Amino acid sequence: MTRDEALEILKSKPFDPNKIESEKEYISKKLGITPLQFDEIMKRPKKSYRDYPNNEKLLRFVYGMYRYFFN
């Protein structure tokens, strides 16, 4: 595939607009929620793992000590 061919593919829509609703229904059914609840969830602001309590600082410290002593 050439670069120009790839750029042409990227210009097209990533998902068939005719299938979007049926895919939303399928995903909602698998998650056990209604399509309306699914839409509400998708409209919420994006979250990161940093938005929740975690042990990132402790793990960075432990990995740093490990690298210091064993590398």
FIGULUM-499097 format. One line per field, with one value per residue: residue number from 0; x, y, z of N, C-alpha, C, O, CB in turn. Coordinates in steps of 0.05 Angstrom, whole numbers, plus 5000, padded with zeros to 4 digits. Each point is the difference from the previous one (the first is absolute). Glycine has a CB too. Layout:
N
nr [NUM;...]
nx [X;...]
ny [Y;...]
nz [Z;...]
cax [X;...]
cay [Y;...]
caz [Z;...]
cx [X;...]
cy [Y;...]
cz [Z;...]
ox [X;...]
oy [Y;...]
oz [Z;...]
cbx [X;...]
cby [Y;...]
cbz [Z;...]
% end
This chain:
71
nr [0;1;2;3;4;5;6;7;8;9;10;11;12;13;14;15;16;17;18;19;20;21;22;23;24;25;26;27;28;29;30;31;32;33;34;35;36;37;38;39;40;41;42;43;44;45;46;47;48;49;50;51;52;53;54;55;56;57;58;59;60;61;62;63;64;65;66;67;68;69;70]
nx [5017;5030;5003;4951;4975;5001;4970;4952;4991;4996;4949;4964;4967;5050;4940;4972;4977;4975;5029;4983;4950;5028;5048;4959;4973;5055;5016;4945;5003;5058;4981;4945;4982;4944;5033;4993;5053;5032;4989;5020;5055;5011;4992;5048;5041;5030;5000;5062;4998;5001;4935;5025;5030;5053;5040;5013;5036;5009;5019;5044;5026;5005;5029;5044;5018;5004;5040;5038;5011;5005;5038]
ny [4977;5043;5029;4996;4950;5030;5051;4964;4974;5057;5019;4953;5023;4974;4978;4982;5065;4940;4985;5054;4967;4944;5021;5023;4943;4970;5035;4994;4938;5000;5038;4963;5059;5007;5004;5039;4976;5008;5062;5007;4974;5039;5055;4984;5047;4953;4974;5005;4946;5064;4992;4958;5013;4985;4982;5053;5007;4938;4990;5046;4973;4943;5018;5033;4950;4965;5039;5002;4938;4983;5046]
nz [5000;4959;5053;4960;5030;5055;4978;4980;5058;5028;4961;5029;5047;5039;4979;4943;5017;4998;5058;5038;5016;5000;5038;5043;5004;5010;5049;5030;5001;5027;5049;5015;4963;4975;4945;5052;5026;4946;4999;5060;4987;4952;5037;5044;4988;4968;5060;4994;5031;5017;5019;5048;5055;4961;5040;4950;5051;5009;4941;5000;5051;4975;4947;5032;5032;4947;4974;5052;5001;4938;4965]
cax [4983;5016;4992;4976;4977;4993;4986;4973;4984;4996;4980;4973;4990;5011;4979;4977;4979;4975;5003;5007;4979;4999;5023;4995;4981;5014;5019;4983;4990;5022;5007;4977;4989;4984;5014;5000;5021;5025;5005;5007;5028;5018;5001;5014;5028;5018;5013;5026;5005;5009;4977;4992;5023;5016;5027;5020;5024;5014;5011;5023;5021;5009;5014;5025;5019;5008;5020;5025;5015;5004;5010]
cay [5023;5025;5022;5013;4982;5001;5026;4998;4984;5016;5020;4988;4998;4976;4981;5003;5015;4984;4979;5012;4995;4971;4994;5010;4982;4975;5005;5006;4974;4985;5012;4998;5027;5009;5018;5027;5001;4999;5027;5017;4994;5009;5029;5009;5007;4977;4997;4987;4985;5020;5012;4982;4994;4977;4998;5006;5011;4978;4982;5013;4999;4972;4994;5016;4986;4975;5007;5010;4979;4976;5005]
caz [5000;4999;5018;4989;5004;5029;5005;4988;5018;5024;4994;5002;5027;5012;5007;4983;5015;5001;5021;5026;5019;5007;5016;5027;5013;5006;5022;5024;5009;5012;5025;5018;5003;4978;4982;5011;5020;4985;4990;5022;5008;4979;5000;5024;4995;5001;5025;5000;5025;5019;5013;5022;5018;4992;5012;4980;5012;5014;4980;4988;5020;5001;4975;5000;5018;4987;4978;5012;5012;4983;4972]
cx [5018;4989;4974;4975;4990;4986;4972;4982;4994;4979;4971;4992;5010;4979;4977;4977;4974;5001;5004;4978;4998;5024;4997;4981;5014;5018;4984;4990;5021;5007;4977;4988;4983;5016;5001;5022;5028;5007;5008;5029;5020;5003;5015;5029;5018;5015;5027;5003;5010;4978;4991;5024;5015;5027;5022;5026;5016;5013;5024;5024;5012;5015;5026;5022;5010;5021;5026;5016;5007;5009;5028]
cy [5025;5020;5012;4982;5000;5026;5000;4984;5015;5022;4990;4999;4974;4979;5005;5013;4984;4979;5011;4993;4971;4992;5011;4982;4974;5004;5004;4974;4984;5011;4999;5027;5007;5017;5029;5003;5000;5028;5020;4995;5011;5030;5011;5007;4975;5000;4985;4984;5020;5014;4984;4994;4976;5002;5007;5010;4979;4982;5012;4999;4971;4993;5015;4986;4974;5005;5009;4977;4977;5006;5012]
cz [5000;5020;4989;5003;5029;5006;4989;5019;5025;4996;5003;5029;5013;5006;4981;5015;5002;5022;5028;5021;5008;5017;5029;5015;5008;5025;5026;5011;5014;5028;5020;5006;4976;4981;5009;5021;4987;4989;5022;5010;4980;5000;5024;4994;5003;5026;4996;5026;5021;5015;5024;5018;4989;5013;4981;5012;5015;4980;4986;5018;5001;4975;4998;5018;4988;4978;5012;5010;4981;4971;5001]
ox [5019;4978;4982;4978;4976;4980;4982;4976;4977;4988;4982;5017;5001;5007;4994;4990;4984;4979;5000;5007;4996;4997;5008;5004;4996;5000;5008;5000;4995;5008;5004;4989;5000;5021;5019;5014;5018;5023;5017;5014;5021;5020;5006;5011;4995;5006;5003;4985;4997;5004;4982;5023;4989;5006;5022;5022;5025;5023;5020;5023;5024;5022;5020;5023;5023;5020;5021;5025;5020;5002;5011]
oy [5001;4996;5006;5010;5000;5000;5011;5006;4998;5009;5015;5001;4980;4976;5023;4989;5004;4990;4985;4991;4993;4983;4987;4995;4990;4983;4990;4996;4988;4985;5006;5004;4986;5011;5014;5021;5014;5009;5017;5019;5011;5011;5024;4990;4982;5021;4986;5005;4994;5013;5009;5002;4980;5019;4989;4991;4999;4991;4986;4995;4997;4988;4989;4998;4993;4986;4993;4999;4986;4981;5005]
oz [5015;5010;5016;5005;5005;5015;5012;5004;5010;5019;5005;5018;4986;5004;4994;5020;5019;5009;5019;5022;5023;5018;5019;5024;5022;5018;5021;5024;5021;5018;5024;5022;4980;5008;4995;5000;5008;5003;4995;5005;5007;4990;5001;4980;5016;5012;4980;5019;5024;5020;5014;4991;4991;5016;5001;4992;4997;5003;4995;4992;4999;5002;4989;4992;5001;4998;4989;4996;5004;4984;4979]
cbx [4944;5033;5066;5051;5042;5059;5062;5043;5045;5059;5051;4990;4957;5027;5021;5024;5036;5015;5020;5018;4979;4978;5021;5002;4967;4999;5025;4987;4972;5009;5027;5031;5040;4938;4967;4936;4952;4969;4950;4938;4962;4968;4951;4960;4997;5000;4953;5035;5013;5036;5004;4941;4985;4971;4960;4941;4952;4944;4935;4947;4954;4939;4936;4950;4954;4934;4941;4952;4958;4964;4943]
cby [4974;4996;5003;5014;4971;4971;5012;4998;4961;4981;5006;4972;5047;5053;4974;4970;5038;5017;4987;5046;5045;5008;5014;5052;5030;5004;5031;5048;5012;5004;5024;4956;5028;4987;4956;4983;4962;4942;4974;4982;4947;4949;4976;4981;5065;4981;5013;5031;4964;4993;5010;4978;5037;4980;4976;5020;5045;5012;4994;5036;5040;5000;5002;5044;5027;4995;5020;5043;5026;4998;5002]
cbz [5009;4941;4998;4962;4958;4996;4986;4949;4972;4995;4964;4940;5001;5016;5054;4954;4965;4942;4946;4955;4957;4940;4940;4959;4951;4933;4947;4957;4941;4936;4952;4997;5048;5021;4968;4991;5024;4986;4968;5009;5015;4983;4974;5048;5001;4938;5044;4951;4951;4951;4942;4979;5049;4940;5030;4976;5008;5034;4999;4983;5028;5028;4988;4999;5039;5012;4981;5017;5038;5045;5006]
% end
